Structures are given as structure tokens and as C-alpha cells.
Amino acid sequence: MGNHGVMDFPQIWPHLSASSQSWLMEHNGEPLPDHLIAEILSVTGSEQNAQWWTGPSVEGETQLTDEVVDWIEAVANDDQS
């Protein structure tokens, strides 16, 4: 029985590869590359939760919400302390 509910980003985070987590911390707030979008959607079963997913912008770039950007920044700060 899989998780069919909508996942919050902190639930997705541990399922992402170390390289994806590093990219998100180093490029926090930047548009997501296609490979990272694909990895996130594979973790969520293609669910795109509006709490963390802003979807394609006018420029066609997919970004995370400010709330998730702040959460990733906190995770990155914890890793460095």
C-alpha cells in the first residue's frame, strides 16, 4: 500500500538522491532542471502539491514555493553547523 496522499516536501526530501539534495541547497530558489523535476515526480507518483510546487512559470521554468525555499535554506544551515 503506497502513499496515495499528497506529500509535503519534508517527506520527499529523504527520497531524493544526495546529488539532488546538494543541488537544491546550492541553487536554492532557482528554477529546477528537468532531471530534478523528474526525480521529484517519481518520488511523489507525479503528484504536484501546490504547497511546494509552483509549476511552470511564464518563462516555462518550474520552481518551488517560497515556503519550500525557506525550508531548504534551514536544512542547508543545519548541515553547515
C-alpha positions as CSV (number, residue, x, y, z in Angstrom):
1,M,0.0,0.0,0.0
2,G,1.7,3.2,-1.2
3,N,1.3,6.7,0.0
4,H,-1.6,8.0,-2.1
5,G,-1.9,11.2,-0.1
6,V,-0.3,14.4,-1.2
7,M,3.3,14.5,0.1
8,D,4.8,17.5,1.8
9,F,8.3,18.5,0.7
10,P,10.0,17.4,4.0
11,Q,8.5,13.9,3.2
12,I,10.0,14.0,-0.3
13,W,13.4,15.2,0.8
14,P,14.8,11.9,2.2
15,H,13.9,10.1,-1.0
16,L,15.9,12.4,-3.2
17,S,19.5,11.5,-4.2
18,A,22.3,13.1,-2.3
19,S,23.3,15.0,-5.5
20,S,19.8,16.4,-5.9
21,Q,19.7,17.5,-2.3
22,S,23.1,19.2,-2.8
23,W,21.8,20.9,-5.9
24,L,18.7,22.2,-4.2
25,M,20.8,23.6,-1.3
26,E,23.4,25.2,-3.6
27,H,20.9,26.6,-6.1
28,N,18.0,27.3,-3.7
29,G,15.3,29.4,-5.2
30,E,16.5,28.8,-8.8
31,P,14.3,27.1,-11.5
32,L,14.5,23.4,-11.3
33,P,16.4,21.4,-14.0
34,D,14.4,18.8,-15.9
35,H,16.2,15.8,-14.2
36,L,15.3,17.1,-10.8
37,I,11.7,17.7,-11.7
38,A,11.5,14.1,-13.0
39,E,13.1,12.8,-9.7
40,I,10.7,14.7,-7.5
41,L,7.7,13.5,-9.6
42,S,9.0,9.9,-9.4
43,V,9.0,10.2,-5.6
44,T,5.5,11.7,-5.4
45,G,3.9,9.5,-8.0
46,S,3.6,12.5,-10.3
47,E,1.6,14.5,-7.6
48,Q,2.3,18.2,-7.8
49,N,1.3,19.7,-4.4
50,A,0.6,23.5,-4.7
51,Q,2.1,23.9,-1.2
52,W,5.6,23.3,-2.6
53,W,5.2,23.3,-6.4
54,T,4.7,26.5,-8.3
55,G,4.7,24.6,-11.7
56,P,5.9,26.1,-14.9
57,S,6.2,29.9,-14.8
58,V,5.5,32.2,-17.7
59,E,9.1,31.5,-18.8
60,G,8.4,27.8,-18.7
61,E,10.6,27.3,-15.6
62,T,9.4,25.2,-12.7
63,Q,10.2,26.5,-9.3
64,L,9.5,25.6,-5.7
65,T,7.4,27.9,-3.4
66,D,8.9,30.4,-1.1
67,E,7.9,28.2,1.8
68,V,10.0,25.3,0.5
69,V,12.9,27.6,-0.4
70,D,12.9,28.7,3.2
71,W,12.7,25.1,4.5
72,I,15.7,24.1,2.2
73,E,17.7,27.0,3.5
74,A,17.1,25.9,7.1
75,V,18.2,22.4,6.2
76,A,21.3,23.7,4.5
77,N,22.1,25.9,7.5
78,D,21.7,22.9,9.8
79,D,24.0,20.9,7.7
80,Q,26.7,23.5,7.9
81,S,26.6,24.0,11.7
